[in-house]
Amino acid sequence: MTDGCDGDAADGETTDGGWTDAEEEIMLATYRALLEHGYAGLSISRIADELGKSKASIYYHYDSKEDLLGAFLAYAADRFQSSVLTEADDDPRAELERVVETLLPLRPDEEMRQIQAVFLGLRGQAVTNGTFREQFTEIDDQLAATIRGIVERGIEEGTFRDVDADRVAEHVLATINGAMYGRATSDRETAVAAVRVSLSSYLDAELRRQS
Amino acid sequence: MTDGCDGDAADGETTDGGWTDAEEEIMLATYRALLEHGYAGLSISRIADELGKSKASIYYHYDSKEDLLGAFLAYAADRFQSSVLTEADDDPRAELERVVETLLPLRPDEEMRQIQAVFLGLRGQAVTNGTFREQFTEIDDQLAATIRGIVERGIEEGTFRDVDADRVAEHVLATINGAMYGRATSDRETAVAAVRVSLSSYLDAELRRQS
């Protein structure tokens, strides 16, 4: 997925995802600046500081902070998607559990909490910002497609019942997103554990073949 | 719930919820200013404009914008909770459906969309703002308690199976919050309809007594 990259991909070496080295360095600097200052405190100056280069070297690739953040979300979506990509030789039920644990870990470490806080900050802007909205639409589309794909494979292999895979995928994604959002914006620490148990029960009840 | 009200409740007439008329006028002005300008554009000046009074008349009740918004969330939680409060003579399964429809309407009107956008804007701040975080903890606690209460009543009356009511309540709340959040921050319009169907199936499967 490189459509969201607004930089000029032809001006240098590209990495596997189609990003040039220069772009990737800017993305990593943006990530560090977001972790340090949050969305509200983010500026091109601070990204340039993290990058150890001039602001002009960023403006050469991106017209504005919004343009850069749109590209950053596309970049992050690429990396994020890779991290939940399934290994096709796994048992589909175990794969679903792994996707859930990746997106909604029972005990997130400090870095995971910070990453989710950064994304929630950006996602909040998507209420009014069309560029961000497109990126989060893409991210949720990809996550739903990943979950749906596992469910469909389980049905084809005869492990799962013949359920509506799309409906199950949307349910799982909404539940994960809601619990993640709740954890980042409230002090209801035990809620995620309850949701993880209920989500497992839901998947078992919904997908298991009648014996 | 009046604990979250930071104004001086003793300086005038109080409404049913323990808010003085003056405080309630400020809350309604804050609500109108939020709908018009969003969280990012909110200022005491703009609230004063909506109120038709001076900024000093607001600062008499609230020390700062944050103080006022903390009170606003408490006020909104009061009103919101009243809107989903259940009528005890209803069938518990129908009551659950009504709570879901109130929180996650299939076809929200423009006002509902705006209200949810305002709350998402405020909730995004709860990642870093302790006052907001407390209020959203309270709001989610109340919503979970409402759902849990209906499930417990259904169990007591023998309509529902003897499930873990807390787990079901957390699952339903997370799914609703995730779908609401997704709708406000992406263009995945059909996702909510899929979640509504799957949530009904989940509740039917989870709660129905084995025949």
Interface residues (C-beta under 8 A of the other chain):
Chain A: G38 A117 L120 G121 R123 G124 A126 V127 T128 F132 R133 E134 F136 T137 D140 D141 A144 D166 R167 V168 E170 H171 L173 A174 T175 I176 N177 G178 A179 M180 Y181 G182 A184 T185 S186 D187 R188 A191 A194 V195 V197 S198 L199 S201 Y202 A205 E206
Chain B: G38 A117 L120 G121 R123 G124 A126 V127 T128 F132 R133 E134 F136 T137 D140 D141 A144 D166 R167 V168 E170 H171 L173 A174 T175 I176 N177 G178 A179 M180 Y181 G182 A184 T185 S186 D187 R188 A191 A194 V195 V197 S198 L199 S201 Y202 A205 E206
